[in-house]
Amino acid sequence: MNNRLYAKQRDKKALEYIEMLGALTTPQIKELCFPKSMRKAQQRLKVLSPKLNRVRPSIDSPYIYFYDKPVHSISEYKSSIYEDLDKVINS
């Protein structure tokens, strides 16, 4: 499989996870789609960012990527994201 096709498949997978789970952080996307490289996850998310919204609660927090849902409170997402992520990883 060539690298371009593989990158597109991982990008699609990342977007599907974000849509399914509502929002994901950079480290969560890295674990699900880019397990070998945080840098690669960051590069691909930068390419995908025109399709997504993102927020960063503080300078030492990871970005949170999501679609059109406004983020009112990071704590709103934390528990549901981790519960849903556990279901995906353990299925």
C-alpha positions in Angstrom: 0.0 0.0 0.0 1.5 3.4 -0.9 2.0 6.0 1.8 -0.5 8.5 0.3 -3.4 5.9 0.4 -2.4 4.8 3.9 -2.4 8.5 5.1 -5.8 9.1 3.6 -7.2 6.0 5.4 -5.8 7.1 8.7 -7.2 10.6 8.1 -10.6 9.2 7.4 -10.4 7.0 10.5 -9.5 10.0 12.7 -12.4 12.0 11.3 -14.8 9.1 11.8 -13.7 8.7 15.5 -14.1 12.4 16.1 -17.6 12.3 14.6 -18.6 9.1 16.5 -17.2 10.2 19.9 -18.0 13.9 19.6 -14.6 15.2 20.4 -11.1 13.9 20.9 -7.8 15.3 22.1 -4.6 15.1 20.1 -3.1 12.3 22.4 -6.4 10.3 22.0 -6.3 10.6 18.2 -2.6 9.6 18.3 -3.4 6.4 20.2 -6.3 5.5 17.9 -4.8 6.4 14.5 -1.1 7.2 14.8 0.2 4.9 17.5 3.9 5.3 16.6 4.2 9.1 16.3 2.8 12.1 18.1 4.4 14.3 15.6 2.7 12.5 12.7 -0.6 12.9 14.4 0.0 16.6 14.9 1.0 17.0 11.2 -2.1 15.2 9.9 -4.4 17.0 12.3 -3.0 20.3 11.0 -3.9 19.2 7.4 -7.4 18.1 8.6 -8.0 21.2 10.7 -10.0 23.1 8.0 -12.6 20.3 8.4 -12.7 20.5 12.2 -13.0 22.9 15.0 -10.4 22.9 17.8 -9.9 24.5 21.2 -7.1 24.5 23.6 -8.2 25.2 27.2 -4.7 26.3 28.2 -1.2 26.4 26.8 -0.2 23.2 28.6 -3.4 21.3 27.5 -3.7 19.4 24.3 -6.0 20.6 21.5 -9.5 19.1 21.5 -10.9 18.5 18.0 -14.6 18.4 17.2 -17.1 19.2 14.5 -19.8 21.9 14.8 -20.5 21.3 18.5 -19.6 24.4 20.6 -17.5 23.6 23.6 -19.0 25.3 26.6 -17.0 23.4 29.2 -14.1 21.0 28.8 -15.4 19.0 31.8 -18.6 18.4 29.8 -16.6 16.4 27.3 -14.0 14.7 29.6 -16.1 12.0 31.1 -18.1 11.1 28.0 -15.0 11.2 25.7 -13.1 8.8 28.0 -16.0 6.4 28.4 -16.7 6.3 24.7 -13.0 5.9 23.9 -12.7 3.0 26.3 -15.7 1.3 24.5 -13.9 1.8 21.1 -10.6 0.5 22.3 -12.0 -2.5 24.1 -14.4 -3.6 21.3 
